[in-house]
Amino acid sequence: MNRLTLSRRKFLVMTGTTAAGILISPTIGAMHAPKPVIRFGMLSDVHYADREPSGDRFYRQSLAKVQECVDVMNREKVNFVIELGDFKDQDVVPHEAHTLKYLTDIEGVFQQFNG
């Protein structure tokens, strides 16, 4: 029968190396693990209203533009969308019922977002 003889120094080196390998291996694996990614979209100043264009605002086009944005965000699987600015606008002479309908209409399109 063969006997393996280890010096104290060699035993400590081998034990330390093995322990370090065991402790480091989860860390090394974690460094190569995919990191979670958060993706988000952003749109700004929708200003939807059922009214004629004024200056550089094309109010009625907002529904189609938000629909296109929602379609792209859903296709790209973003986690959330931030809307900056005004979601709806109002008539030249404001009518509360119309303004609330504009908000309902634009929210109906935006609610199709899956994130």
matplotlib code that plots the C-alpha trace (Angstrom):
import matplotlib.pyplot as plt

x = [0.0, 1.3, 1.2, 1.1, 3.2, 2.5, 4.5, 2.5, 3.3, 2.1, -1.1, -1.9, -1.2, -3.4, -6.2, -6.0, -6.1, -9.0, -10.9, -10.2, -11.4, -14.7, -15.3, -14.4, -16.3, -19.8, -18.3, -16.8, -20.1, -22.0, -19.6, -20.6, -24.3, -26.5, -27.4, -31.1, -31.8, -34.5, -35.7, -38.0, -39.6, -40.4, -42.8, -43.6, -46.3, -49.0, -51.6, -54.5, -57.7, -60.3, -59.5, -57.9, -54.1, -52.7, -49.1, -46.9, -49.5, -51.5, -53.9, -55.9, -52.7, -51.8, -54.0, -52.2, -48.8, -49.4, -50.7, -47.5, -45.4, -47.4, -46.9, -43.1, -42.8, -44.7, -42.6, -39.4, -40.7, -39.9, -40.7, -42.4, -43.1, -42.7, -45.0, -43.6, -45.8, -49.5, -51.4, -54.5, -55.3, -58.6, -60.8, -60.2, -63.1, -62.7, -65.6, -65.0, -66.9, -64.9, -61.6, -62.5, -63.4, -60.0, -58.3, -60.4, -59.6, -55.8, -55.7, -57.6, -54.7, -52.0, -53.6, -52.7, -49.1, -48.2, -45.4]
y = [0.0, 3.4, 6.2, 9.8, 12.0, 15.7, 18.3, 20.7, 23.5, 21.6, 20.6, 24.2, 25.4, 22.7, 23.3, 27.1, 26.7, 24.4, 26.6, 29.7, 27.9, 26.9, 30.4, 32.1, 29.8, 31.3, 34.8, 33.9, 32.4, 35.5, 37.7, 35.8, 35.5, 37.8, 40.9, 42.0, 44.7, 47.3, 48.8, 51.8, 54.0, 57.7, 60.0, 63.6, 66.1, 64.0, 66.9, 64.8, 66.7, 66.5, 69.9, 71.4, 71.9, 75.0, 76.1, 73.0, 71.0, 68.3, 67.3, 64.6, 62.8, 62.1, 58.9, 57.3, 58.4, 57.0, 53.8, 53.5, 54.2, 51.5, 49.0, 49.7, 49.5, 46.2, 44.7, 45.8, 44.4, 47.5, 47.3, 50.6, 53.9, 57.4, 60.1, 63.6, 66.6, 66.8, 63.7, 65.6, 69.1, 71.0, 72.8, 76.5, 77.2, 74.6, 72.2, 69.9, 66.9, 67.1, 67.4, 64.3, 62.4, 63.3, 61.9, 58.8, 58.3, 58.7, 56.6, 53.9, 53.7, 54.0, 51.2, 48.7, 48.9, 45.5, 46.6]
z = [0.0, -1.0, 1.5, 0.4, 2.7, 2.7, 4.5, 6.6, 4.2, 1.1, 3.0, 3.9, 0.3, -1.2, 1.4, 0.8, -2.9, -2.8, -0.4, -2.5, -5.6, -3.9, -2.7, -6.0, -8.3, -7.5, -7.9, -11.3, -12.4, -11.3, -13.4, -16.5, -15.7, -17.8, -15.9, -15.9, -18.3, -17.9, -21.2, -21.3, -23.9, -23.8, -25.6, -25.0, -25.5, -27.2, -27.1, -28.5, -29.3, -32.1, -33.6, -36.5, -36.6, -35.1, -35.8, -35.4, -33.6, -35.4, -32.7, -34.5, -35.6, -32.0, -31.8, -34.8, -33.5, -30.0, -31.6, -33.6, -30.4, -28.5, -31.3, -31.4, -27.6, -27.5, -30.3, -28.6, -25.2, -23.2, -19.5, -19.2, -21.1, -19.7, -21.1, -20.6, -21.1, -22.0, -22.9, -24.2, -25.2, -25.4, -27.8, -28.7, -26.4, -23.7, -23.0, -20.0, -21.6, -24.8, -22.9, -20.8, -24.0, -25.5, -22.4, -22.6, -26.3, -25.9, -22.8, -24.6, -27.2, -24.5, -22.5, -25.3, -24.1, -22.6, -20.3]

ax = plt.figure().add_subplot(projection="3d")
ax.plot(x, y, z, "-o")
ax.set_aspect("equal")
plt.show()
